[in-house]
Amino acid sequence: MFKKVLVANRGEIALRIIRACKELGIRTVAIYCEPDATARYVKKADEAYLITPGPLRGYLNIYGIVGLAKNIGCDAIHPGYGFLSENYQFAEACAQAGITFIGPNARAIKKMGLKDEARKIAQENGIPLLPGTPPISSLEEAEKAAKEIGYPVMIKAVAGGGGRGLRICYDEDALRRQIPIAMSEAKKAFGDERVFIEKFLERPHHIEIQIVADKHGNIVHLGERDCSIQRRHQKLIEIAPSLLLTEEIRQQMGEAAKKLAKAVGYDNVGTVEFLVDENLNFYFLEMNTRIQVEHTITEEITGIDLVQTMIKIAAGEPFEIKQSEIKLDGYAIQCRINAEDPLNDFLPSTGKITAYYSPGGFGVRVDGHAFTGYNVPPYYDSLLSKLIVWGRTWDEAVRRMHRALSEYIIRGVKTTIPIYIKIMEDEDFLKGNFSNRYIEEKLESLLYREETDPFDIATVIAAAIVANSRV
């Protein structure tokens, strides 16, 4: 087992990895940029080092991070999610420095990182795909392909991921407008301007299969997560298991995910994502070669610690749980508590958290990094915490989530908590009647009356008292 692990990330996932390492008796090293100097994960690590330059570039500095890890005696690096987690060059740099990358091998990351390559491998292995194209070379080629596929279509960045680099087109005029925008966005976000065209499903469920593959040829799937509650292709609420799938379809999707993982020589924790239509036809979407934000709900229904599993597999240990031994127990829901304002188009909300109280009780889990006095910076993802609940039944899980959300207090910044409370009360959600367009179709009915922050009231009263005393 490793002796010292550098966590090449920040926020709640860095804290999650540190906790997993501590339970395994492994020393941890945190890295941070100046905005994160007082962050909880920095304080919880055994060692912490300031990295530069800038609040973003520091977390993306491959050779700076690997060099630091080598100089301070780390034998492994965990990348978390985002940043460098799916960068095959980072995995290669770790190997060249004699440091273990806690994730899949660089070859598998590279193959699955490019959408056109991933589609090709899926097709070769008989995994269902939506009609699509190779990378397009001209607007005329895109127009011809879209006509053959049939509108609506989706423009996708070849090197895209995390819901970025996507554009929906319902007609040829939209395609002409969106192609150059999509290419420019892809170049800026991923350093690769190539895009391709794929058939767009109007109201699918977004279902992902969790897989675990060790270095000894063992591959299992741990069931699915339904990630359909999204806005602008960014997930908000995740559910495990899906209310939509039958056991037969679950097994078919699980076997397809395992087949894909085997085809690319995958050797750690990963996720294969699918779109599922109303007739339960499923189509390969992409593979995420890292831990997912929503891994928590799979942990809740299987009892398997996925972060520790990643570490053990990277250290060469076999995954000894057989497919027949995987049992899905109850239901779990995760709400991403983001510093965003749902009443203002979900715009990010920054500033100081003036009050923080997290919920608790049976079946309630909070993975987060916020606290009273924490300054929410403008440079990073808006995620403050993940609220996870478990219940024996779907109804119990929803009622528990509603109760937990009602207890959750975060003041000083806007959050997504109020809209989640409304969703937990919505009849369509309760009945499982939702797709990945749920938020845009239901948004008006989910709007709420904003509560006045007690801290703001107290500030106004105090100012009035001071002003009166001067009269």
C-alpha positions, 0 to 999 in steps of 0.5 A: 500500500502507498505511504504518501498520496498527493491529492491533485485537486481541491474542494469537497473531492480533495477532502473526500480523498483525504478521508479515504486515505486516512482510513487506509493509514496513508499520509496525504499531501494537499496542494492549493492556490491562494483562494484556497489557503483557508480551505478545509481540505488544506487543514485536514491533509498531513502536509499542504503546499502553495502552488502557483501561478494563478488560481486556476493554472496551478491545479493544471500544472502537470510537471509542477505537481508531479515534480512536487510529489517526487521531491516530497516523497509521494508514491502516488497521486490521486487526481479526483475529478475535473482539472487533470483527472482525464488528462492522459499526459498527466498519467504518463508524467506520473509513470515517468516519475515513478509515481502511481497515478490513482486511476486508469492507465494512460492508454485507456484515458486517451482512447476514451477521451476523444469522442470519435475514438470512443464511438468507434470502439463502442461500434466495433464492440456492438454497443448501440450508438445514435447516428453520428459522423466522424469529425467534420471538415466543413460547414457543407459536410455538416449540413449534408450529414444533418439532413441524412441523420434528421433534425434535431442534431447535436454538435459535439466537441471531439475532445469535450466532456463534463457537459461542455462543448455541446450545441443543439440544432433544430434546423439548418439555420441553427446549424450554420450559426452554431458550428463556428461557435461550437468550434471556437468554444471547443478550441478554447475549452479543450485545445481541439476545435474539432466537432462532430454531429450526432442525432439528438434525442428529445427527452431521454434519461441520462443513465450511467453505469458504474464499473470497477476493473482491477489489474488482474482482469476482473471487471464488474458493474455496480448498477446505474445512476439516473442523472437526468435532472440537469440544466445546461447539461450540468447535473443537479440531482442524481438517483440510484438505482433508476426508476426507469430500468427493468432488471433485464435492461440493467444487466444488458447495459451493465454487460455493455459497459463491462465489454467496453472497459475490457476492450480498452484495457481499463483498470480502475473505477470508471463510468460508462454513460448512456442515453435511454429513450422512452422505449428503453432503447439505450445508446452509448454516450461517453466514458468518464475515466475517473471518479464521478461527482455522484459516486456517493449514491452508488456507495450508499446502495452497494456499501462499497467505498469507491475512492478506497477501491481506486486506491487499492486497485492502483496499489495492485490489489485485486477487487474480490467482489464477484458480479453475482455478489453485487446487490443494490439495496434501497434508493439513494438521492444526491443533490448538488448544493451549488452557490448559484441563484436559481431565480436568476438563471442559475448564475454563480453566487460568490461572497462570504458564507455568513451562516452554515448548518448542515443536516443530519440523522439516519440515512443522511450524508453531507460531503462538502467543504463549506463553513461559516466564514468561507469565501466562495471564490469566483474562479472554480466550480460552484459546488459547495457540498453534496447532500446524499440520503438513503432510504429503503424505498423511493418514497422514503428516500424522497421524504428524507431528502425533503426533510434534510434540505429543509434543515440545511442552512447556508446564508450569505450566498444564493444556493440551489437548496430552495429549488430542490425542496420544490422538486422533492414536492413535485408530483412528476418527480415523485412518480419518476416522470422526468427526462433530461429536459425536466428543469427547462420544462418545469422551471416556472412551476418550481420557482419559489419565494426567496426568504430574507436572510436573517443576517441582512435583517440584523445588519439593517436594524443595527445600522438603523440603531447606530443612525438614530443614536447619532441624531 
